[in-house]
Amino acid sequence: MVRQMNDLFTLNPWSDLDRTFAQLFSAWPGFSVGNKHTAAEVPAMNVGETDSVAVLELEVPGIEQKDLEVTVRGDVVRVRGTWPARDDDTTDEERRFERAVRFREAIDAEGLEARLANGILTVSVPKAPELRPRQIPIQIPEAN
């Protein structure tokens, strides 16, 4: 009986939880649990906005323009890319990533712009014209 009790204490209660999370999140591109991808393989992203445009900035050092893709569909802007092979990488597995942002407000998909400079991908997402603030002139009635 003592041996059976000791076996209970050697069980890892987190292994089932880890396995459940891995299965749950495995369908989400760019997200992984375990050693398949590291956090460094999913680029950091900042999102900011002004009155007329939202700006996405992704840190993608070492990635060339040909290895990046920016697409827009409806209210979702998606960035996909492939990291260059590392010197210590012994597998032929491509290291791909994907980041997506869904906007709650309408965007101007035709005005989308992307720029790659110094390892930073900047994506400018204009807000739809009807959402941009506009200044209304104030009129003063003339005195008779």
LINSULQUI-V708431 format. One line per field, one symbol per residue. phi: phi as a letter, one per 40 degrees, with the letter a starting at -180 (. if undefined). A space follows every 10 residues. Layout:
# LINSULQUI-V708431
phi: ???
This chain:
# LINSULQUI-V708431
phi: .ccccccccc cbcccccdcc cccccccccg babhccbccc cbccbbbbab cbabbbbbcb cgccdccbab bbagbbbbbb abcccccccc bcccbbaabb bbccbcbccc ccbbbbafgb cbbcbccddc cccbcbcccb cccc
